[in-house]
Amino acid sequence: MRTYDAIVERGIVSQAGNYIPAKTGAVFVVTTSDVWELHGKPLATALGPRLRKVLFFPGGESRKRLEEVERLAEQMVAEGGDRSSLVVAFGGGIVTDVGGFLASAFMRGVPVLQIPTTLVAQVDAAVGGKTGVNLVSGKNLVGAFHQPLAVLIDPDVLATLPEREYRAGLYEVIKCGVIRSESLFRLLAEERDAVMKLEPRVVDELVCESVRIKAEVVTADEKEGDLRRILNFGHTIGHALEAETEYTRFLHGEAVAFGMNAATRLAQMVGVLPESECSQILGLVKEYGPIPSLDGIAASNLVSRLGADKKTIQGKVHFVLPEKVGVVRVMSGIPEPQILAATEAALR
C-alpha cells in the first residue's frame, strides 16, 4: 500500500498547490457549484495556472452513476487531459467517491488529491482510497481502490454546512467511537453542546481522532479483507435503506444512523451486547438526531435487499455488531427472523 498524508489543518485549502507534484500536467477539479461558490476562490488561487478546468458534478446519490463519470471523462479529454493530468476531488462524500473513481479509470489511472468539504467526507469517504458509483440494485457496487496523493482536511469549511449535513457527518463520528474508541464516544456524549456549536477545540479533536481510527484500520487492511470490515458498522442495513428509498430521502449519514440502531439491537438480540451498552449507543445516536421520518418503509423490503450489498460474500450477509463501546465483531449466518426483528425495532 502506498502511504500518504491525511492532514487536518484550518486553512489548508489555500495550500493545496504544495501537494501537486512538479511534473503534473493539467489539473481538473471535480466539485459541485455550491461548494465552488463558497470555497473555490482559495483553491483556484492555490492551483494557479495548472488548473485546466473545473468539472461540475450535479451532486446527489441519484446522480452518482457511471454515466456521470463518462461525462466528466469526456470533458477531460476535450480539454487536453492525458496521463500527466491530476484530479482534485473537492466536495462532500459523493464528490470524493466520484472524483476518486474518475481518477482511477481515466487513462487507466491518474493521481487524485482529495479535499473533503463535509464532515462525513472528512472523517470517512475521502480517507482510505475506496471510490465508486451506485447501481440501481445497490450502493457503491462499481468502484476501485485508488489511494490519493494526500487528503487535505480543513475544518473551517464545516461552518458553511447546513445543520442537517453536519449532523449526518456526526453519525459517522459516532460510528468511529463505537468500533474503536471509547474516548471519542465519551467526548461526543459529554461535549454535545460544544460539538453542535462547532467549537474548534472539540471539532478538531473529533475530526483528528476519526481520521486516525480510519487510517489505522485501512493501513492494516487496505482492501477490506478482514479488519477493514469494522468500518461498515451501520452500513449494511443503512445501504439497504438508501437503495429502498432510491437515494432521495436520506443523507448517507442518516442512513448509517438507522443502520447503527438496527445493528445495535441485533447485537443485543444475538447475545453479544449487554443491555446497558445497547442503551448507551442508541441514546447517543438519538442525542444527535433526529433521523428523518421512517414512515412507510417495510423492514421486509430492507432485509430482502441485503443480498445485493457489496459486503455479502457467497450469499452470506456479514454484520458488524458491537460487543461494547469501542469493540465490535463481524458476524455472518444470523437467522433472518432476528435480522427482521432488529430492523423492525429500529423502524419504530
Protein Blocks (a to p, Z undefined) as FASTA:
>chain_A
ZZddddddehklmmmmmmgcfklccddddddfklmmmmmmmmmmmnmmmlmbdcddebjj
klmcfklmmmmmmmmmmnopafkbccddeddfklmmmmmmmmmmggoiaadddddfbfkl
mmmmmgooiacdddfkbghkbccddddfbdcddfklmmmpcfklmmmmmmmmmmmmmmmo
mklmmmmmmmmmmmmnopaklmmmmmmmmmmmmmmmmmmomnopmmmmmmmgoklmmmmm
mmmnoopmbcfklmmmmmmmmmmmmmmmnopacfklmmmmmmmmmmmmccddfehiafkl
mmmmmmmpckbgghiacddddfbghiacddehiafklmmmmmmmmmZZ
